């Protein structure tokens, strides 16, 4: 069981057209633009999505989206070899299938709730895998969206230059005050994962402190980010051979909360990006790969507000699946189990559903190389 709802919808839609299979990808991409753009006004407005007068239009868009997205799974791509790609592709297919099925069953509110994940999920993938950072297609954004909604879909469609401008406009508008925190986090991802110009990023956030009225908790975060970006700007380039080791060092540093219990978000974002780059371009030894997967799982477990849910568990589970009965697999299981128990623990204690208990035991057996037997937790 992997509850990650990560979306590869627009990642596949916007793959760079310089790959060997560009024409196949381009054809699939063009087929997805229309239903995505058509759904945007409904995805940002539950009342419009559930309005019976819009039912026929939405049903047609969902069916087209579902059909064309299924066809993407048949397009050969080097990205399918990357950790997490196939899992995310499968999860997104399930998400769209489930939303379409429930919509057809006249459970529109549930379908709308499910589809809310798509923009965030797409941005998560686009800021993780090495796709082109500069893309422009204004036709992919519906003009009816407000600034915050527009920013989300600009991020989802890899239009990062325009997205950054729109995010900044949101932060200068008091109307969006309740959304400043998530807007700032999106902006930090663009700075650390896309532009990768720490000096410019530090200056951008310094200007925000001067020109906006951020809440004190947001200002504290921004000041930490400025320090992290400034430290990064002074760091020497990292050779390819040292990406895993340096990424691990950054992730360990980022997770060292210290006396103030504040993690180093910049270090975590830098470290995970470095590990992703190493896993994507290789070559890596078995030891490096399993360490990389474990470190990604651990880091994403501590970045839930930045990325789509479930990425931590996804990479921890992949480490266990690929490298059972290893030191890293056992560490991954410990972290995985902690995540699961945290999720199902409340004021009345911990209550794990039977299927979750069973899956957790299966994961434990793989991690420790034990033979199959009935679950006992």
Steps between C-alpha positions, in 0.01 A plus 500: 500500500633840404267788569699751298270695271784655308406616152690444180224649288674817391847357543427265212306773324795739507800268450781674316456467126872432451481138611531217243126433525399864463231453236311234697517713814406815312191333356388383845576841648282681247210265568510583873509878476134541414341294783740643757428859408129429481495353852686785670198725575321201651795377704526835678125525565317211666162664444565515125632143499191363674250711307274267294504752216874437455479125533510414131798726429699372799422138421630541147821668621561230762446220251741660253756561773470143621529351151798709398680459831473121472663527158800678656592186693573335164745771388859376548710741703827498686315657792331168571832373636514767768412416862135571567395566140302181435344512847388858450372425151292213633369705793398787274325264262309358798418854619353604166316167460352529849396864455340424163317196634366685805393794286303261278342362818380855576748538786633826364627640831722198554629517143578870545686428824711234330591722208615779730832319527595533133666845491711433810589151384611623160714776652662245731615296204600796286720635777661159555586351162731673255254645253531834326454786746383751239172432329229733381151423382248756620225302331543235769379741773135602517467882522223478760741388775601741774868563581535217751323250276699618200826455691412140584433408138804691374710288737320186386570574135870584543455870429733590784602850394140616487418295808764682704364839394148393592608358837665831582182688408304273736739584785444871440121467521355492857194320363709183479647524851369155607695348209831679552666199662431259213584771246837558666577127500419474130728795436783336695465183290531706181810674639674183625385239248444696177707819474774378738647849538537534878626861496199610294273296725636659816451845348143413396406399855683797651289729280185320610577571866527870416211541257233274652329461835562133569370344821775454757514119463541536123767766549693264729495232230612747233791617713614138542474449124707810432775363724484162328512655153788727601697203633428314176626791290836468674530124447732359233356298208434133576665249264276226359688233692410668831128560441373217721744574783436875487125449468507276806701759693250772410201286594654405833576867563148600402347252741711618795234713666715614788364671807244705306348197322524676164625292208709646219259498205757630253745224589227235464388633162860523376588157632200325350555673165861382500401140578230506230757624250738219592227235474389637164837534329710235679696285487464391862607199701236291675606650831463855368158432350351343812646777716354759262152347511508482880616861534226620262237316700628645825522854362155500337351371824613833645381716208124428499403865460717546192408202284209272430418254776645152511836561334690410816330163528536439126881527505535312829294215358697500175823471698358195677366345179826542307743417780337262750697381801751787487591757762324776305185288455476447874547872565238571234254266670548675835429837338209357299343348810533827689324685217215249498452508876506881503231507234265270690563636848263745663370602839346155549822317418626312195246317285643322196251356249549129437624553144756753624623256765535229239691722261727625777586141591572416137735797478674396823560147373655631180719746688636227727505217246260284700287220354128552457272437796172635639511863610557553871533860607 
